[in-house]
Amino acid sequence: MKNTKKNYKPHLSPSSITQYLKCSAQFMFRKTVGPKPPSIALLYGKSVDEAINIDMEQKIDSRENLPSNDIKDAFVTEWDSNKDDTEFHKTDKPEALREIGIDSVGHWSETIAKEIQPKMVQKRLAVEFNDFDFNILQFADVITEDDVIIDNKTAGRSVSISKVTNKLLIPHDHRLQLTMYDIGYEANESIKAKSLGLDYLIKNKKPKIQQARWKPNKEDRQYVLGLMEHVANGVKKEVFIPNRNNMMCSKKFCGYWQECEKKYGGKVKP
């Protein structure tokens, strides 16, 4: 494998690989039908990311964080600019979630933001593999001066903590993403990341942040490289199967439920 600036082959990303593994039919519909209007979860996550990115990008040179109110304003601007394009479910509470987001990015700016000195923000980490017909295209949220790759996440509830190690139990799809970043960073920068991290902004009324730092080993890399190849082969052979057992398979969380019922039959839960 090698880094590539020119990418002529179809590409996969951490999110598309995760999407295929969770529901390959949804992956297919996204490619054939096109993207659906964003959900409230995507609106929230995009607004949080934009607020954090604005602060981190300017801090590369300034080495100082923006005032907390500026970061809150960035969240509000992004939210308000995209809310009219968002498809809200009848159970959504957008105004309440908007306030939670404002408090959450404010809490982030007043706590862990001060500990981070970025050298790259939204860094492109494309990788070309000669073994199969897909390249990898991905963007790391923040890479620090001491080579720690940090991905910012929003979550509806706290991440579980191991009773044995007292560390966060990083979900499988997040480990996949971090391992792909690890591979991509070495391929592009010719050095290894010191560690990889997740900063979770929990959607509580009282702001909460959980941090995890982790480093994939040889077996983790081997597993992820195998998944990449299997997913690429599945896409090439057009193996697309709906996963109605997935907790995200519902009319609320999947914008392709009508196409899915029409093609595959059955009923998608409300």
VMD Tcl script that draws the C-alpha trace (Angstrom):
set ca {
  {0.00 0.00 0.00}
  {1.05 3.58 -0.53}
  {-0.29 7.07 -0.14}
  {-1.93 8.58 -3.20}
  {-2.88 12.07 -4.25}
  {-4.59 10.81 -7.41}
  {-7.43 8.41 -6.81}
  {-8.93 6.98 -9.99}
  {-10.46 3.86 -8.48}
  {-13.69 3.79 -6.43}
  {-12.99 4.48 -2.78}
  {-14.15 3.23 0.57}
  {-13.99 5.12 3.86}
  {-14.35 4.14 7.52}
  {-17.98 5.27 7.45}
  {-18.85 3.44 4.23}
  {-17.20 0.22 5.42}
  {-19.11 0.47 8.71}
  {-22.31 1.17 6.79}
  {-21.77 -1.91 4.59}
  {-21.15 -4.11 7.62}
  {-24.27 -2.84 9.40}
  {-26.52 -2.95 6.33}
  {-25.12 -3.55 2.88}
  {-28.50 -2.71 1.33}
  {-28.32 0.79 2.82}
  {-24.82 1.11 1.38}
  {-26.20 0.17 -2.04}
  {-29.16 2.57 -1.85}
  {-26.87 5.44 -0.94}
  {-24.83 4.76 -4.08}
  {-27.79 4.20 -6.43}
  {-30.45 6.55 -5.03}
  {-28.14 9.18 -3.62}
  {-27.98 10.83 -0.20}
  {-31.17 11.54 1.69}
  {-31.88 14.74 3.68}
  {-29.80 14.73 6.86}
  {-31.35 13.58 10.13}
  {-31.21 15.53 13.38}
  {-28.28 13.34 14.48}
  {-26.28 14.35 11.41}
  {-27.21 18.01 11.88}
  {-26.03 17.85 15.47}
  {-22.79 16.04 14.68}
  {-21.95 18.35 11.79}
  {-22.57 21.43 13.93}
  {-20.33 20.12 16.71}
  {-17.59 19.23 14.22}
  {-17.71 22.67 12.61}
  {-17.41 24.45 15.96}
  {-14.43 22.32 16.98}
  {-12.76 22.60 13.57}
  {-12.94 26.40 13.58}
  {-11.13 26.54 16.90}
  {-8.55 23.88 16.06}
  {-7.73 25.30 12.63}
  {-6.89 28.74 13.94}
  {-4.98 27.30 16.90}
  {-2.41 25.71 14.59}
  {-0.86 29.15 14.15}
  {-2.24 31.16 17.07}
  {-1.57 28.45 19.68}
  {-4.48 29.91 21.62}
  {-8.09 28.76 21.84}
  {-10.92 31.00 20.78}
  {-13.22 32.35 23.50}
  {-15.92 29.88 24.49}
  {-18.68 32.15 23.18}
  {-17.08 32.19 19.71}
  {-17.15 28.41 19.60}
  {-20.76 28.36 20.74}
  {-21.59 30.89 18.01}
  {-19.94 28.63 15.43}
  {-22.19 25.76 16.51}
  {-25.29 27.96 16.28}
  {-24.33 29.31 12.86}
  {-23.82 25.82 11.44}
  {-27.05 24.51 13.02}
  {-29.20 27.41 11.86}
  {-27.73 27.32 8.35}
  {-28.65 23.66 7.85}
  {-31.78 23.09 9.93}
  {-34.15 23.85 7.04}
  {-32.56 21.07 4.97}
  {-32.89 18.55 7.81}
  {-35.63 15.94 7.95}
  {-36.95 15.84 11.50}
  {-38.77 12.83 12.92}
  {-41.96 13.39 14.88}
  {-40.19 12.45 18.12}
  {-37.26 14.82 17.59}
  {-36.83 17.83 19.85}
  {-34.59 20.15 17.81}
  {-34.71 23.22 20.05}
  {-33.79 21.21 23.14}
  {-30.97 19.46 21.30}
  {-29.70 22.77 19.95}
  {-29.30 24.05 23.52}
  {-27.54 20.86 24.56}
  {-25.12 21.32 21.67}
  {-24.34 24.89 22.64}
  {-23.56 23.83 26.20}
  {-21.57 20.81 25.00}
  {-19.16 22.68 22.73}
  {-18.82 25.35 25.40}
  {-17.82 22.70 27.92}
  {-15.36 21.23 25.39}
  {-13.76 24.65 24.85}
  {-13.38 25.27 28.57}
  {-11.85 21.88 29.36}
  {-10.03 19.54 26.99}
  {-9.59 22.02 24.13}
  {-6.86 23.72 26.15}
  {-4.87 20.47 26.26}
  {-4.77 20.02 22.47}
  {-2.18 21.63 20.20}
  {-3.06 20.62 16.64}
  {-0.71 20.53 13.68}
  {-3.32 19.24 11.20}
  {-7.12 19.50 11.06}
  {-9.31 17.42 8.74}
  {-6.17 15.83 7.35}
  {-6.67 13.78 4.19}
  {-5.26 10.28 4.69}
  {-5.84 8.54 1.37}
  {-4.33 5.09 0.86}
  {-3.96 3.06 -2.31}
  {-3.99 -0.73 -2.07}
  {-2.66 -2.74 -4.99}
  {-4.36 -5.93 -3.78}
  {-7.93 -4.94 -4.65}
  {-9.87 -2.47 -6.78}
  {-10.69 0.10 -4.12}
  {-8.71 2.88 -2.51}
  {-9.28 4.30 0.96}
  {-10.25 7.94 1.40}
  {-10.56 9.35 4.90}
  {-10.05 12.55 6.87}
  {-8.76 12.66 10.44}
  {-10.38 15.31 12.65}
  {-7.29 16.46 14.53}
  {-3.64 15.41 14.57}
  {-1.61 16.91 17.40}
  {2.00 18.08 17.40}
  {2.97 14.93 19.29}
  {1.34 12.71 16.64}
  {-1.86 11.78 18.44}
  {-4.82 11.37 16.10}
  {-8.09 12.48 17.71}
  {-11.58 11.83 16.39}
  {-14.45 13.82 17.88}
  {-17.68 11.92 18.48}
  {-21.14 12.78 19.75}
  {-23.08 10.14 21.66}
  {-26.57 9.92 23.10}
  {-25.36 8.24 26.27}
  {-22.15 7.60 28.16}
  {-19.70 5.04 26.78}
  {-19.35 1.96 28.99}
  {-16.25 1.55 31.13}
  {-14.44 -1.77 31.59}
  {-14.62 -3.11 35.14}
  {-11.23 -4.78 34.56}
  {-9.14 -1.97 33.06}
  {-11.29 1.01 34.14}
  {-10.95 2.33 30.57}
  {-13.63 3.15 28.01}
  {-14.88 0.18 26.00}
  {-14.35 1.58 22.50}
  {-17.09 0.31 20.16}
  {-16.06 -1.99 17.32}
  {-16.78 0.50 14.52}
  {-14.75 3.19 16.27}
  {-11.77 0.82 16.62}
  {-12.09 0.11 12.91}
  {-11.99 3.83 12.14}
  {-8.99 4.51 14.37}
  {-7.06 1.58 12.91}
  {-7.71 2.89 9.39}
  {-6.40 6.30 10.49}
  {-3.33 4.60 11.92}
  {-2.67 2.86 8.61}
  {-3.34 6.01 6.62}
  {-1.14 8.23 8.76}
  {1.86 5.94 8.42}
  {1.31 5.64 4.66}
  {1.08 9.41 4.16}
  {3.52 10.78 6.73}
  {6.03 7.89 6.88}
  {5.84 7.90 10.68}
  {3.62 6.06 13.11}
  {1.02 7.77 15.26}
  {1.92 7.92 18.93}
  {-1.65 6.95 19.80}
  {-5.21 7.35 18.60}
  {-7.99 8.92 20.56}
  {-11.69 9.49 20.81}
  {-13.21 12.51 22.50}
  {-16.89 11.79 23.14}
  {-19.23 14.74 23.68}
  {-22.21 13.17 25.43}
  {-25.64 14.67 24.72}
  {-26.56 15.27 28.34}
  {-28.38 18.31 29.71}
  {-25.32 18.62 31.94}
  {-22.32 18.61 29.55}
  {-20.08 15.56 29.76}
  {-16.95 14.51 27.87}
  {-15.28 11.10 27.87}
  {-11.81 10.54 26.44}
  {-10.14 7.36 25.22}
  {-6.60 6.82 23.95}
  {-5.67 3.59 22.20}
  {-3.08 2.05 19.88}
  {-3.90 -0.81 17.48}
  {-1.54 -3.77 17.41}
  {-0.51 -6.06 14.56}
  {-3.60 -8.22 14.97}
  {-5.91 -5.19 14.88}
  {-4.33 -4.05 11.62}
  {-4.58 -7.52 10.11}
  {-8.26 -7.72 11.04}
  {-9.08 -4.32 9.53}
  {-7.13 -4.97 6.34}
  {-9.10 -8.20 5.96}
  {-12.40 -6.37 6.46}
  {-11.43 -3.83 3.82}
  {-10.76 -6.59 1.32}
  {-13.96 -8.49 2.12}
  {-16.12 -5.38 1.88}
  {-14.44 -4.38 -1.38}
  {-15.09 -7.84 -2.81}
  {-18.70 -7.75 -1.63}
  {-19.29 -4.40 -3.31}
  {-17.59 -5.59 -6.51}
  {-19.80 -8.71 -6.61}
  {-22.89 -6.63 -5.72}
  {-23.69 -8.53 -2.54}
  {-26.27 -6.29 -0.86}
  {-28.54 -7.67 1.87}
  {-30.91 -5.74 4.17}
  {-30.25 -6.16 7.88}
  {-33.69 -5.78 9.43}
  {-32.27 -6.98 12.75}
  {-30.06 -3.89 13.02}
  {-31.24 -1.52 15.76}
  {-30.83 1.36 13.27}
  {-33.18 -0.30 10.77}
  {-36.26 1.87 11.24}
  {-38.19 4.60 9.49}
  {-36.68 7.09 11.93}
  {-33.03 6.19 11.38}
  {-32.96 5.03 7.73}
  {-34.02 7.35 4.93}
  {-34.11 4.44 2.47}
  {-36.85 2.43 4.19}
  {-39.33 2.90 1.33}
  {-36.82 1.76 -1.29}
  {-35.90 -1.16 0.96}
  {-39.49 -2.35 1.39}
  {-40.12 -2.01 -2.34}
  {-37.02 -3.99 -3.37}
  {-36.85 -6.61 -0.62}
  {-40.42 -6.78 0.72}
  {-41.40 -7.04 4.36}
  {-41.82 -4.11 6.69}
  {-39.34 -1.73 8.30}
  {-40.22 -0.89 11.89}
  {-41.50 2.64 12.67}
}
mol new
graphics top color blue
foreach p $ca { graphics top sphere $p radius 0.5 }
foreach p [lrange $ca 0 end-1] q [lrange $ca 1 end] { graphics top cylinder $p $q radius 0.2 }
display resetview
